[in-house]
Amino acid sequence: MTTAENAIAALQSAADAYHNKIEEINERMVSAEANYQSKLLALEVRKYAARDTTSRSYSTAWSDGLMV
């Protein structure tokens, strides 16, 4: 092989290794995302609301001034 052919073969080999590494990283990212989503679903989200249970009474009558 000539020097140029060796260089081309080395570049192709490096490109293949690069693409394989990218594929591995993508697979790890998919796995990590699935793991994250699984853990997120496992968290029990609790919502709290204050309840006012005090009884009150109201009147529709109008007041005619100050109460003494």
PDB file of N, CA, C and O in Angstrom:
ATOM      1  N   MET A   1       0.839  -1.179   0.000  1.00  0.00           N
ATOM      2  CA  MET A   1       0.000   0.000   0.000  1.00  0.00           C
ATOM      3  C   MET A   1       0.887   1.246   0.000  1.00  0.00           C
ATOM      4  O   MET A   1       1.980   1.281   0.566  1.00  0.00           O
ATOM      5  N   THR A   2       0.367   2.223  -0.644  1.00  0.00           N
ATOM      6  CA  THR A   2       1.104   3.487  -0.665  1.00  0.00           C
ATOM      7  C   THR A   2       0.839   4.253   0.628  1.00  0.00           C
ATOM      8  O   THR A   2      -0.021   3.878   1.425  1.00  0.00           O
ATOM      9  N   THR A   3       1.578   5.310   0.815  1.00  0.00           N
ATOM     10  CA  THR A   3       1.402   6.153   2.001  1.00  0.00           C
ATOM     11  C   THR A   3       0.005   6.758   2.021  1.00  0.00           C
ATOM     12  O   THR A   3      -0.620   6.839   3.078  1.00  0.00           O
ATOM     13  N   ALA A   4      -0.488   7.181   0.869  1.00  0.00           N
ATOM     14  CA  ALA A   4      -1.830   7.766   0.775  1.00  0.00           C
ATOM     15  C   ALA A   4      -2.884   6.717   1.124  1.00  0.00           C
ATOM     16  O   ALA A   4      -3.829   7.006   1.857  1.00  0.00           O
ATOM     17  N   GLU A   5      -2.727   5.521   0.611  1.00  0.00           N
ATOM     18  CA  GLU A   5      -3.687   4.451   0.910  1.00  0.00           C
ATOM     19  C   GLU A   5      -3.666   4.109   2.402  1.00  0.00           C
ATOM     20  O   GLU A   5      -4.711   3.857   3.001  1.00  0.00           O
ATOM     21  N   ASN A   6      -2.480   4.100   2.990  1.00  0.00           N
ATOM     22  CA  ASN A   6      -2.375   3.857   4.436  1.00  0.00           C
ATOM     23  C   ASN A   6      -3.087   4.961   5.230  1.00  0.00           C
ATOM     24  O   ASN A   6      -3.786   4.694   6.208  1.00  0.00           O
ATOM     25  N   ALA A   7      -2.892   6.193   4.787  1.00  0.00           N
ATOM     26  CA  ALA A   7      -3.529   7.323   5.466  1.00  0.00           C
ATOM     27  C   ALA A   7      -5.047   7.231   5.346  1.00  0.00           C
ATOM     28  O   ALA A   7      -5.764   7.473   6.317  1.00  0.00           O
ATOM     29  N   ILE A   8      -5.536   6.884   4.163  1.00  0.00           N
ATOM     30  CA  ILE A   8      -6.984   6.738   3.953  1.00  0.00           C
ATOM     31  C   ILE A   8      -7.526   5.605   4.810  1.00  0.00           C
ATOM     32  O   ILE A   8      -8.586   5.755   5.418  1.00  0.00           O
ATOM     33  N   ALA A   9      -6.840   4.492   4.872  1.00  0.00           N
ATOM     34  CA  ALA A   9      -7.265   3.356   5.686  1.00  0.00           C
ATOM     35  C   ALA A   9      -7.285   3.750   7.162  1.00  0.00           C
ATOM     36  O   ALA A   9      -8.194   3.359   7.895  1.00  0.00           O
ATOM     37  N   ALA A  10      -6.290   4.519   7.601  1.00  0.00           N
ATOM     38  CA  ALA A  10      -6.229   4.951   8.999  1.00  0.00           C
ATOM     39  C   ALA A  10      -7.397   5.911   9.302  1.00  0.00           C
ATOM     40  O   ALA A  10      -8.005   5.844  10.370  1.00  0.00           O
ATOM     41  N   LEU A  11      -7.695   6.797   8.348  1.00  0.00           N
ATOM     42  CA  LEU A  11      -8.823   7.712   8.529  1.00  0.00           C
ATOM     43  C   LEU A  11     -10.141   6.960   8.579  1.00  0.00           C
ATOM     44  O   LEU A  11     -11.009   7.287   9.388  1.00  0.00           O
ATOM     45  N   GLN A  12     -10.303   5.965   7.731  1.00  0.00           N
ATOM     46  CA  GLN A  12     -11.528   5.167   7.748  1.00  0.00           C
ATOM     47  C   GLN A  12     -11.666   4.411   9.067  1.00  0.00           C
ATOM     48  O   GLN A  12     -12.756   4.318   9.631  1.00  0.00           O
ATOM     49  N   SER A  13     -10.565   3.882   9.541  1.00  0.00           N
ATOM     50  CA  SER A  13     -10.577   3.163  10.810  1.00  0.00           C
ATOM     51  C   SER A  13     -10.942   4.119  11.961  1.00  0.00           C
ATOM     52  O   SER A  13     -11.718   3.766  12.850  1.00  0.00           O
ATOM     53  N   ALA A  14     -10.376   5.318  11.929  1.00  0.00           N
ATOM     54  CA  ALA A  14     -10.677   6.308  12.963  1.00  0.00           C
ATOM     55  C   ALA A  14     -12.138   6.734  12.877  1.00  0.00           C
ATOM     56  O   ALA A  14     -12.794   6.912  13.903  1.00  0.00           O
ATOM     57  N   ALA A  15     -12.652   6.900  11.658  1.00  0.00           N
ATOM     58  CA  ALA A  15     -14.060   7.283  11.491  1.00  0.00           C
ATOM     59  C   ALA A  15     -14.980   6.182  12.007  1.00  0.00           C
ATOM     60  O   ALA A  15     -15.984   6.469  12.660  1.00  0.00           O
ATOM     61  N   ASP A  16     -14.649   4.937  11.723  1.00  0.00           N
ATOM     62  CA  ASP A  16     -15.442   3.815  12.237  1.00  0.00           C
ATOM     63  C   ASP A  16     -15.428   3.789  13.762  1.00  0.00           C
ATOM     64  O   ASP A  16     -16.469   3.584  14.386  1.00  0.00           O
ATOM     65  N   ALA A  17     -14.265   3.993  14.364  1.00  0.00           N
ATOM     66  CA  ALA A  17     -14.156   4.008  15.821  1.00  0.00           C
ATOM     67  C   ALA A  17     -14.981   5.167  16.399  1.00  0.00           C
ATOM     68  O   ALA A  17     -15.641   5.018  17.428  1.00  0.00           O
ATOM     69  N   TYR A  18     -14.932   6.318  15.724  1.00  0.00           N
ATOM     70  CA  TYR A  18     -15.704   7.488  16.162  1.00  0.00           C
ATOM     71  C   TYR A  18     -17.196   7.192  16.124  1.00  0.00           C
ATOM     72  O   TYR A  18     -17.915   7.470  17.084  1.00  0.00           O
ATOM     73  N   HIS A  19     -17.657   6.631  15.021  1.00  0.00           N
ATOM     74  CA  HIS A  19     -19.085   6.310  14.889  1.00  0.00           C
ATOM     75  C   HIS A  19     -19.520   5.258  15.912  1.00  0.00           C
ATOM     76  O   HIS A  19     -20.621   5.340  16.457  1.00  0.00           O
ATOM     77  N   ASN A  20     -18.675   4.288  16.168  1.00  0.00           N
ATOM     78  CA  ASN A  20     -18.987   3.276  17.182  1.00  0.00           C
ATOM     79  C   ASN A  20     -19.089   3.905  18.568  1.00  0.00           C
ATOM     80  O   ASN A  20     -19.969   3.553  19.353  1.00  0.00           O
ATOM     81  N   LYS A  21     -18.178   4.844  18.866  1.00  0.00           N
ATOM     82  CA  LYS A  21     -18.210   5.504  20.163  1.00  0.00           C
ATOM     83  C   LYS A  21     -19.470   6.358  20.296  1.00  0.00           C
ATOM     84  O   LYS A  21     -20.090   6.376  21.359  1.00  0.00           O
ATOM     85  N   ILE A  22     -19.858   7.067  19.232  1.00  0.00           N
ATOM     86  CA  ILE A  22     -21.078   7.870  19.242  1.00  0.00           C
ATOM     87  C   ILE A  22     -22.295   6.965  19.472  1.00  0.00           C
ATOM     88  O   ILE A  22     -23.189   7.313  20.244  1.00  0.00           O
ATOM     89  N   GLU A  23     -22.330   5.825  18.814  1.00  0.00           N
ATOM     90  CA  GLU A  23     -23.433   4.877  18.998  1.00  0.00           C
ATOM     91  C   GLU A  23     -23.482   4.387  20.443  1.00  0.00           C
ATOM     92  O   GLU A  23     -24.560   4.281  21.027  1.00  0.00           O
ATOM     93  N   GLU A  24     -22.322   4.089  21.018  1.00  0.00           N
ATOM     94  CA  GLU A  24     -22.256   3.650  22.423  1.00  0.00           C
ATOM     95  C   GLU A  24     -22.769   4.754  23.347  1.00  0.00           C
ATOM     96  O   GLU A  24     -23.525   4.477  24.278  1.00  0.00           O
ATOM     97  N   ILE A  25     -22.368   5.990  23.103  1.00  0.00           N
ATOM     98  CA  ILE A  25     -22.813   7.117  23.926  1.00  0.00           C
ATOM     99  C   ILE A  25     -24.319   7.293  23.813  1.00  0.00           C
ATOM    100  O   ILE A  25     -24.995   7.525  24.816  1.00  0.00           O
ATOM    101  N   ASN A  26     -24.847   7.185  22.605  1.00  0.00           N
ATOM    102  CA  ASN A  26     -26.295   7.312  22.421  1.00  0.00           C
ATOM    103  C   ASN A  26     -27.057   6.222  23.169  1.00  0.00           C
ATOM    104  O   ASN A  26     -28.095   6.492  23.772  1.00  0.00           O
ATOM    105  N   GLU A  27     -26.549   4.999  23.132  1.00  0.00           N
ATOM    106  CA  GLU A  27     -27.187   3.905  23.861  1.00  0.00           C
ATOM    107  C   GLU A  27     -27.161   4.158  25.361  1.00  0.00           C
ATOM    108  O   GLU A  27     -28.139   3.883  26.058  1.00  0.00           O
ATOM    109  N   ARG A  28     -26.033   4.686  25.866  1.00  0.00           N
ATOM    110  CA  ARG A  28     -25.932   4.995  27.285  1.00  0.00           C
ATOM    111  C   ARG A  28     -26.884   6.122  27.670  1.00  0.00           C
ATOM    112  O   ARG A  28     -27.458   6.114  28.759  1.00  0.00           O
ATOM    113  N   MET A  29     -27.047   7.091  26.770  1.00  0.00           N
ATOM    114  CA  MET A  29     -27.971   8.192  27.043  1.00  0.00           C
ATOM    115  C   MET A  29     -29.413   7.701  27.099  1.00  0.00           C
ATOM    116  O   MET A  29     -30.185   8.133  27.955  1.00  0.00           O
ATOM    117  N   VAL A  30     -29.773   6.812  26.204  1.00  0.00           N
ATOM    118  CA  VAL A  30     -31.127   6.246  26.212  1.00  0.00           C
ATOM    119  C   VAL A  30     -31.350   5.471  27.507  1.00  0.00           C
ATOM    120  O   VAL A  30     -32.406   5.578  28.131  1.00  0.00           O
ATOM    121  N   SER A  31     -30.354   4.696  27.902  1.00  0.00           N
ATOM    122  CA  SER A  31     -30.454   3.930  29.146  1.00  0.00           C
ATOM    123  C   SER A  31     -30.558   4.860  30.352  1.00  0.00           C
ATOM    124  O   SER A  31     -31.366   4.629  31.251  1.00  0.00           O
ATOM    125  N   ALA A  32     -29.747   5.900  30.368  1.00  0.00           N
ATOM    126  CA  ALA A  32     -29.781   6.852  31.485  1.00  0.00           C
ATOM    127  C   ALA A  32     -31.126   7.565  31.545  1.00  0.00           C
ATOM    128  O   ALA A  32     -31.662   7.780  32.632  1.00  0.00           O
ATOM    129  N   GLU A  33     -31.676   7.933  30.395  1.00  0.00           N
ATOM    130  CA  GLU A  33     -32.983   8.602  30.361  1.00  0.00           C
ATOM    131  C   GLU A  33     -34.075   7.671  30.877  1.00  0.00           C
ATOM    132  O   GLU A  33     -34.953   8.100  31.626  1.00  0.00           O
ATOM    133  N   ALA A  34     -34.024   6.403  30.482  1.00  0.00           N
ATOM    134  CA  ALA A  34     -35.008   5.426  30.964  1.00  0.00           C
ATOM    135  C   ALA A  34     -34.880   5.258  32.481  1.00  0.00           C
ATOM    136  O   ALA A  34     -35.885   5.176  33.187  1.00  0.00           O
ATOM    137  N   ASN A  35     -33.657   5.209  32.969  1.00  0.00           N
ATOM    138  CA  ASN A  35     -33.413   5.085  34.402  1.00  0.00           C
ATOM    139  C   ASN A  35     -33.946   6.315  35.134  1.00  0.00           C
ATOM    140  O   ASN A  35     -34.565   6.190  36.190  1.00  0.00           O
ATOM    141  N   TYR A  36     -33.710   7.488  34.582  1.00  0.00           N
ATOM    142  CA  TYR A  36     -34.199   8.734  35.177  1.00  0.00           C
ATOM    143  C   TYR A  36     -35.723   8.747  35.225  1.00  0.00           C
ATOM    144  O   TYR A  36     -36.314   9.083  36.251  1.00  0.00           O
ATOM    145  N   GLN A  37     -36.354   8.381  34.117  1.00  0.00           N
ATOM    146  CA  GLN A  37     -37.818   8.368  34.062  1.00  0.00           C
ATOM    147  C   GLN A  37     -38.388   7.353  35.057  1.00  0.00           C
ATOM    148  O   GLN A  37     -39.410   7.608  35.693  1.00  0.00           O
ATOM    149  N   SER A  38     -37.731   6.217  35.184  1.00  0.00           N
ATOM    150  CA  SER A  38     -38.164   5.200  36.133  1.00  0.00           C
ATOM    151  C   SER A  38     -38.099   5.721  37.567  1.00  0.00           C
ATOM    152  O   SER A  38     -39.026   5.525  38.352  1.00  0.00           O
ATOM    153  N   LYS A  39     -36.998   6.384  37.895  1.00  0.00           N
ATOM    154  CA  LYS A  39     -36.851   6.948  39.240  1.00  0.00           C
ATOM    155  C   LYS A  39     -37.843   8.079  39.470  1.00  0.00           C
ATOM    156  O   LYS A  39     -38.366   8.234  40.573  1.00  0.00           O
ATOM    157  N   LEU A  40     -38.100   8.857  38.448  1.00  0.00           N
ATOM    158  CA  LEU A  40     -39.056   9.954  38.563  1.00  0.00           C
ATOM    159  C   LEU A  40     -40.454   9.414  38.840  1.00  0.00           C
ATOM    160  O   LEU A  40     -41.185   9.969  39.660  1.00  0.00           O
ATOM    161  N   LEU A  41     -40.825   8.340  38.162  1.00  0.00           N
ATOM    162  CA  LEU A  41     -42.136   7.737  38.387  1.00  0.00           C
ATOM    163  C   LEU A  41     -42.233   7.105  39.775  1.00  0.00           C
ATOM    164  O   LEU A  41     -43.316   7.033  40.355  1.00  0.00           O
ATOM    165  N   ALA A  42     -41.099   6.651  40.303  1.00  0.00           N
ATOM    166  CA  ALA A  42     -41.102   6.014  41.611  1.00  0.00           C
ATOM    167  C   ALA A  42     -41.318   7.020  42.741  1.00  0.00           C
ATOM    168  O   ALA A  42     -41.740   6.652  43.837  1.00  0.00           O
ATOM    169  N   LEU A  43     -41.027   8.279  42.467  1.00  0.00           N
ATOM    170  CA  LEU A  43     -41.247   9.301  43.485  1.00  0.00           C
ATOM    171  C   LEU A  43     -42.744   9.506  43.644  1.00  0.00           C
ATOM    172  O   LEU A  43     -43.472   9.645  42.662  1.00  0.00           O
ATOM    173  N   GLU A  44     -43.182   9.522  44.856  1.00  0.00           N
ATOM    174  CA  GLU A  44     -44.595   9.757  45.103  1.00  0.00           C
ATOM    175  C   GLU A  44     -44.771  11.246  45.307  1.00  0.00           C
ATOM    176  O   GLU A  44     -44.339  11.801  46.317  1.00  0.00           O
ATOM    177  N   VAL A  45     -45.397  11.877  44.361  1.00  0.00           N
ATOM    178  CA  VAL A  45     -45.628  13.305  44.465  1.00  0.00           C
ATOM    179  C   VAL A  45     -46.832  13.512  45.368  1.00  0.00           C
ATOM    180  O   VAL A  45     -47.927  13.013  45.109  1.00  0.00           O
ATOM    181  N   ARG A  46     -46.600  14.250  46.413  1.00  0.00           N
ATOM    182  CA  ARG A  46     -47.675  14.499  47.369  1.00  0.00           C
ATOM    183  C   ARG A  46     -48.093  15.950  47.272  1.00  0.00           C
ATOM    184  O   ARG A  46     -47.262  16.858  47.256  1.00  0.00           O
ATOM    185  N   LYS A  47     -49.384  16.147  47.208  1.00  0.00           N
ATOM    186  CA  LYS A  47     -49.920  17.495  47.156  1.00  0.00           C
ATOM    187  C   LYS A  47     -50.691  17.735  48.440  1.00  0.00           C
ATOM    188  O   LYS A  47     -51.506  16.910  48.853  1.00  0.00           O
ATOM    189  N   TYR A  48     -50.433  18.842  49.050  1.00  0.00           N
ATOM    190  CA  TYR A  48     -51.102  19.181  50.294  1.00  0.00           C
ATOM    191  C   TYR A  48     -51.981  20.400  50.058  1.00  0.00           C
ATOM    192  O   TYR A  48     -51.590  21.337  49.363  1.00  0.00           O
ATOM    193  N   ALA A  49     -53.151  20.375  50.633  1.00  0.00           N
ATOM    194  CA  ALA A  49     -54.061  21.507  50.559  1.00  0.00           C
ATOM    195  C   ALA A  49     -54.617  21.746  51.948  1.00  0.00           C
ATOM    196  O   ALA A  49     -55.002  20.809  52.648  1.00  0.00           O
ATOM    197  N   ALA A  50     -54.655  22.997  52.335  1.00  0.00           N
ATOM    198  CA  ALA A  50     -55.225  23.334  53.640  1.00  0.00           C
ATOM    199  C   ALA A  50     -56.741  23.312  53.514  1.00  0.00           C
ATOM    200  O   ALA A  50     -57.309  23.882  52.583  1.00  0.00           O
ATOM    201  N   ARG A  51     -57.385  22.644  54.465  1.00  0.00           N
ATOM    202  CA  ARG A  51     -58.849  22.585  54.467  1.00  0.00           C
ATOM    203  C   ARG A  51     -59.364  23.410  55.626  1.00  0.00           C
ATOM    204  O   ARG A  51     -58.952  23.225  56.771  1.00  0.00           O
ATOM    205  N   ASP A  52     -60.253  24.304  55.324  1.00  0.00           N
ATOM    206  CA  ASP A  52     -60.887  25.121  56.348  1.00  0.00           C
ATOM    207  C   ASP A  52     -62.228  24.471  56.669  1.00  0.00           C
ATOM    208  O   ASP A  52     -63.146  24.496  55.849  1.00  0.00           O
ATOM    209  N   THR A  53     -62.339  23.892  57.853  1.00  0.00           N
ATOM    210  CA  THR A  53     -63.575  23.188  58.230  1.00  0.00           C
ATOM    211  C   THR A  53     -64.389  23.977  59.247  1.00  0.00           C
ATOM    212  O   THR A  53     -65.324  23.449  59.850  1.00  0.00           O
ATOM    213  N   THR A  54     -64.026  25.255  59.437  1.00  0.00           N
ATOM    214  CA  THR A  54     -64.752  26.092  60.391  1.00  0.00           C
ATOM    215  C   THR A  54     -66.150  26.373  59.874  1.00  0.00           C
ATOM    216  O   THR A  54     -66.329  26.749  58.715  1.00  0.00           O
ATOM    217  N   SER A  55     -67.141  26.189  60.737  1.00  0.00           N
ATOM    218  CA  SER A  55     -68.527  26.493  60.354  1.00  0.00           C
ATOM    219  C   SER A  55     -68.763  27.991  60.507  1.00  0.00           C
ATOM    220  O   SER A  55     -68.313  28.595  61.481  1.00  0.00           O
ATOM    221  N   ARG A  56     -69.444  28.573  59.582  1.00  0.00           N
ATOM    222  CA  ARG A  56     -69.773  29.992  59.618  1.00  0.00           C
ATOM    223  C   ARG A  56     -71.244  30.163  59.262  1.00  0.00           C
ATOM    224  O   ARG A  56     -71.838  29.327  58.582  1.00  0.00           O
ATOM    225  N   SER A  57     -71.807  31.249  59.729  1.00  0.00           N
ATOM    226  CA  SER A  57     -73.182  31.555  59.345  1.00  0.00           C
ATOM    227  C   SER A  57     -73.217  32.951  58.742  1.00  0.00           C
ATOM    228  O   SER A  57     -72.454  33.830  59.142  1.00  0.00           O
ATOM    229  N   TYR A  58     -74.078  33.140  57.810  1.00  0.00           N
ATOM    230  CA  TYR A  58     -74.187  34.409  57.108  1.00  0.00           C
ATOM    231  C   TYR A  58     -75.642  34.843  57.088  1.00  0.00           C
ATOM    232  O   TYR A  58     -76.554  34.019  57.152  1.00  0.00           O
ATOM    233  N   SER A  59     -75.841  36.133  56.999  1.00  0.00           N
ATOM    234  CA  SER A  59     -77.210  36.677  56.969  1.00  0.00           C
ATOM    235  C   SER A  59     -77.330  37.547  55.729  1.00  0.00           C
ATOM    236  O   SER A  59     -76.353  38.127  55.256  1.00  0.00           O
ATOM    237  N   THR A  60     -78.532  37.622  55.221  1.00  0.00           N
ATOM    238  CA  THR A  60     -78.784  38.499  54.077  1.00  0.00           C
ATOM    239  C   THR A  60     -79.389  39.831  54.529  1.00  0.00           C
ATOM    240  O   THR A  60     -79.702  40.679  53.693  1.00  0.00           O
ATOM    241  N   ALA A  61     -79.557  40.026  55.849  1.00  0.00           N
ATOM    242  CA  ALA A  61     -80.138  41.270  56.372  1.00  0.00           C
ATOM    243  C   ALA A  61     -79.085  42.376  56.354  1.00  0.00           C
ATOM    244  O   ALA A  61     -77.896  42.123  56.550  1.00  0.00           O
ATOM    245  N   TRP A  62     -79.541  43.600  56.118  1.00  0.00           N
ATOM    246  CA  TRP A  62     -78.655  44.759  56.134  1.00  0.00           C
ATOM    247  C   TRP A  62     -78.606  45.342  57.518  1.00  0.00           C
ATOM    248  O   TRP A  62     -79.598  45.325  58.247  1.00  0.00           O
ATOM    249  N   SER A  63     -77.478  45.846  57.874  1.00  0.00           N
ATOM    250  CA  SER A  63     -77.323  46.488  59.183  1.00  0.00           C
ATOM    251  C   SER A  63     -77.766  47.937  59.070  1.00  0.00           C
ATOM    252  O   SER A  63     -77.528  48.595  58.057  1.00  0.00           O
ATOM    253  N   ASP A  64     -78.424  48.435  60.138  1.00  0.00           N
ATOM    254  CA  ASP A  64     -78.901  49.823  60.145  1.00  0.00           C
ATOM    255  C   ASP A  64     -78.016  50.707  61.016  1.00  0.00           C
ATOM    256  O   ASP A  64     -78.537  51.621  61.655  1.00  0.00           O
ATOM    257  N   GLY A  65     -76.781  50.495  61.072  1.00  0.00           N
ATOM    258  CA  GLY A  65     -75.894  51.328  61.862  1.00  0.00           C
ATOM    259  C   GLY A  65     -75.083  50.513  62.823  1.00  0.00           C
ATOM    260  O   GLY A  65     -74.933  49.303  62.658  1.00  0.00           O
ATOM    261  N   LEU A  66     -74.557  51.178  63.832  1.00  0.00           N
ATOM    262  CA  LEU A  66     -73.711  50.519  64.805  1.00  0.00           C
ATOM    263  C   LEU A  66     -74.522  49.662  65.752  1.00  0.00           C
ATOM    264  O   LEU A  66     -75.631  50.024  66.145  1.00  0.00           O
ATOM    265  N   MET A  67     -73.976  48.558  66.102  1.00  0.00           N
ATOM    266  CA  MET A  67     -74.614  47.712  67.109  1.00  0.00           C
ATOM    267  C   MET A  67     -74.115  48.124  68.467  1.00  0.00           C
ATOM    268  O   MET A  67     -72.918  48.336  68.662  1.00  0.00           O
ATOM    269  N   VAL A  68     -75.011  48.236  69.388  1.00  0.00           N
ATOM    270  CA  VAL A  68     -74.619  48.678  70.732  1.00  0.00           C
ATOM    271  C   VAL A  68     -74.716  47.514  71.691  1.00  0.00           C
ATOM    272  O   VAL A  68     -74.430  47.667  72.879  1.00  0.00           O
TER     273      VAL A  68
END
